[in-house]
């Protein structure tokens, strides 16, 4: 068998080094011994945006981007989307195995009984401006939960940690629904413990004067499937934020708020809202070729297309397309679907997109379903944050339990000035300051 090592010759010194290879990686710290002199700091790698750097070992989510594979804890996403509920999948991500019937019953009971918000949180949210973005409200409110649960700082107590995890998963729909109703000027609807996770969320969003909210089963199931698809995605930008902020031993509310902040960006979870704006801008099928031409000329990006990891069709996008058909049977077809399908058809045949392996990602079709269900585009990213909390928290726990992890702290390549003499302000000139 070939030796599991890498031999490097440093042409600056003619020295040869042998580094162990484990799981297809070398340890960056093993490069430090490669020096040109005893004073030399040692060799580092330069990897802006972590294009080729593994920052952790993980057993939560597996992605093979070239083959379009996504698995949570070994289960293909397609199987989980077909057979499980979101809370079952959240349990799987957090505990490593699918729950037994009794475990699931207990888990659902626990989550259901943590959905209420403290009244101070409700009052806090009511002070936002009437047109505050729901994602900004969600992020600020999740951070504010740290004031309600100060005991959450005890992050190395597993029971305490689990309690905060349950609270976060349970309260995110309540916070999101409150944000939505605040933007409409509607009163807050309290959770209904008779309903399941997604039905209760719909209840808190849309209940008006009827004594009991009854969700349309197809729509509740579609939302549940969308939640399963969004629950985790290994070391993406927001999961990496969760691990990075969590590595400072920050409490889970502040850490989750930071991860949600990363998700809010238009290149990450904010893309679903941007897709709808883009489809509005295109307006009709006939305008698609001109829009694609504009993108190819370097004017913006095709939102909902491309992925750092998938260089093949995003498996979640396939399931979303199927789910869209079920939803449209109830809501009627969203006319934006025709524009999206045409955009996909043309892009997938176009050399620019083919060469760069740009395929629709999870955000391309999700917004069209959300809109058909009655959500405003500003709500879309919050709908992503609710289920992603399970993934963030699973990644956070794994990081805390990993004895190899320390506070995250990358290195830099210094490109600034050497030390220079200080000049008193009275003696400074513009020329001097800029040389
Ligand atoms: N439209 C047009 N061109 C694109 C797109 C796109 N959506 N995405 C990438 N490209 C081009 C880039 O311009 C680049 O071209 P070049 O080689 O000629 O310079 C090439 O494809 C490679 O793209 P990178 O930006 O290097 O890829 P990266 O892995 O850094 O970015 C990202 C991935 C951020 C997702 C990118 O594809 C993008 O901005 N897509 C649109 C936003 C989006 O849909 N984000 C959601 C991602 S999924 C999620 O986070 C849930």
Boltz pocket constraint, residues with backbone or C-beta under 6 A from the ligand:
constraints:
  - pocket:
      binder: B
      contacts: [[A, 266], [A, 267], [A, 268], [A, 269], [A, 271], [A, 295], [A, 300], [A, 301], [A, 302], [A, 303], [A, 304], [A, 305], [A, 306], [A, 307], [A, 308], [A, 309], [A, 356], [A, 358], [A, 361], [A, 362], [A, 363]]
      max_distance: 6.0
